[in-house]
Amino acid sequence: MEKRKMLVKKCTKNVLQLLCDQFLEILHGVENEKKRIWVRSWLDRRNSYGVSNLLLKELAEEDTHEFTNCMRMDPTTFEILFNKVHQKIQRSNTIMREAIPARVKLQVTLSYLATGNSYRNLQQSFRVSRAAISKFIPEVCDAIYEALGDFIKVPSTHEEWKVIEEGFNKRWNFPGCYGAIDGKHINIRALAKCGSYYFNYKGSNSVVLMAIVDDNYCFRYVNVGCNGRFSDGGVFQNCEISKALENNLLPNGGFIVGDDAFPLKPYLLKPYSRKQLTLSEKIFNYRLSRARRIVENAFGILVGKFRVFEKPIACDVSTVDKIILACCALHNWLRITNKNYFSRGLVDEENLDEYKIIEGSWRFQSHNGLLSISNARSNHSSQIARLLREKYTAYFMNEGSVPWPERMIF
């Protein structure tokens, strides 16, 4: 009897062992099948044939100019940015696959921002799946903005404001000016079931980028995400910066300048918009235009360097916001740290010998994805605001006059 029990126990153990072995073999087969499907074989050869390990490495060593065209920064600057974001975007390997290297993620993202190429084209070049690209581009954009966010900030001290005011006075002959404001519609691809929520006056879908720029083409304040169907006056009134300006953000007597899309305020000067203007009013408009063109050119540089804005962005709105903020931060960082960020002919210049404006090359490029905002058409302005404009109108005709304006306006 005892022998029989031992035999049954032994047989049961052997059967269970066989079943376990077969079960593990089945699991291993399924796991191999999943792994085979998880990564297509040609994508798995990224380290051997991907752009990151071939072309970009060659360009960094042999042709830094072409590397800069690809990444919008030279190899040294790229390494500085990589060190800033590496820990934020690197993931750990798993038993199923190796994590995409942080360097590749940054290169893919910068290439996307610089060219606006589709995820499919990026997939084919870098050998990274579209699904992975769509997932990590917003993560990398977040990391870039977090690392470079200090380069976009509203001045917090009188001394910081004074530097900007002196810049506008020295470069653009407009004392008392602390910035230039403008807004642009960033075209996006229509979202499913969004109706007219993002539909703008140009008949496309967009989100609005509102920005204030200093005398050096740098964004000092940006507001993104407001849907395109909002009235343009409403976009400005709903910005945090509008409330701050109402609460005396600027030094006493200071102001920013804008075009006719904005309301005339004690802190915001705009041009005269009547048809029949006096000579002094025309000169005021010209002088204000010189100071205000700085923000137009900042947007021009932005879209010239980051071609992702040249056509509607085919991403979720939350990702679009991250792309805009990352590009603005990169623009400021490169403008401040790299003297060769953009060439002289890219922005508007004045030829005071021949009394003409030489338009920057950005004005002749395609900007289908970046549209100007429309006029607010507000005729309600305070007496203080009108008196301030009249004060500067008189100033530009007297002690603040310069030799050339009459030749420029006729």
WOLIN-V994247 format. One record per helix or strand of 3 or more residues. SS is the DSSP state (H for helix, E for strand). FROM is the first residue (numbers start at 1). LEN is the number of residues. Records with the same first field share a line. If there is no record, write none. Layout:
SS = FROM-LEN ; FROM-LEN
This chain:
H = 2-37 ; 43-7 ; 55-8 ; 64-8 ; 75-15 ; 102-14 ; 119-8 ; 130-22 ; 158-15 ; 232-6 ; 240-7 ; 279-27 ; 307-4 ; 317-21 ; 344-3 ; 361-4 ; 383-15 ; 405-5
E = 177-12 ; 205-9 ; 219-9 ; 255-3 ; 349-3 ; 356-3 ; 370-3
